[in-house]
């Protein structure tokens, strides 16, 4: 039977007249990797801080690991966290920063420091002072701090933001292993939507403080709109020709920096051969024509745009 | 190991790795050095003028003896200590905000009151060490500049007076700890410390010093003359109540810390 690790009930936080988080209801179950997405100022960090007892909700309840979260709660032994930008004591070395965490978490085993240093590949930097670390290694140090107590729950705000591509993959695999093998529940916010797409078992999208969509990885596949992508030698003329035939095409830049057109009209998606025919007849034979599902990034932008309207 | 001991170990590690405690030691050491310099001048003012140590119009009160020399030390600690101890406690609390490590400290298994207690213990112990260092340097300075006839009874009596002034100064660090926490950084706390020194001076001049906690240590030290002329029986309780209010406010702030940044 599944077990809720985080439960929020009409979780609201106002700052004066501004409602940062509005009646948020979340249920995160054990072993889930829950990705919390939103634009800047959507309420992600406020939610994370409330989950960690750093901000008192204006109204509503939050329950973490079976306990109501209060300002000075007793549950932090089982919770690892990384809130916003990575920070550490600048004049302490990597090792000393982790020793501070070991003491504050009352971890009796002194070897946990070396273990987590190895886990995050910080061995080369263990004697380096935190102020001399690169932003990527500082991020690793903060992740090590979150993982040192082998917590049941990880609450991570942008865990991969400062990492290089290899580091992103490494952290992704580490988090996936923790969730799969140790049953660690992970609640994370991220701007790297490609990573979220690969890692999350469930995704919540918050916009202007409200949860506007929540879905499992399977739901996401089903909800993604298929699109028609095409390229010709004259995109401006192609847009004009398609417009005359009732199809709206928009330009975008593909991953390999090529100007492309996309059509979301489901009639075009269902019958790409008709689009090809129109273009050939207009003397604009397509050099590329494919039906693709929108990625998380496009899905996210579409959903937040629709919410804005 | 209980939570306070663990938090204390953390604070001691942070102190050991920082330059601020040694800067405080350096800054407060200037007090007894200047005091000893005064003794050199008072021993032979004309020679001092010739050497260019003082200007021709300078006038220094007192004489070159142990009574004058040791009476300077409480005055040094009541004014210099206020600034240096405030700087130390402002850094101990304010750095968590400047380094943005407070976000981490607010969600650890070690209770917040244990963290605050450890910070205050470290600040108090280092302030006591600084006070003892100033008295030691002052005494050594007196011996080095050739002051004679130091009687052990007088030295002990001076140390007692000096200790009371130091304690009155040190216990006033708690409001600074609160301002550093509430103001989320060491700058508001340093501003507050400068304000308290200013308030202490002004209230002393206006004759209200006995009612103002930040004037009382300096008035007790005899900086303005015989202390009986300025202090009244309620002066000490005023300092203690101010310290307790600062202590309660600091614990309350950390207990209910709510980040709005």
Interface residues (C-beta under 8 A of the other chain):
Chain A: X15 X49 X52 X53 X54 X55 X56 X71 X72 X73 X74 X76 X77 X79 X81 X83 X84 X85 X87 X88 X89 X90 X91 X92 X96 X99 X100 X101 X103 X104 X105 X106 X145
Chain B: X1 X3 X6 X7 X9 X10 X13 X14 X17 X18 X19 X99 X100 X101 X103 X104 X105 X106 X107 X108 X109 X110 X111 X112 X113 X255 X256 X257 X258 X259 X260
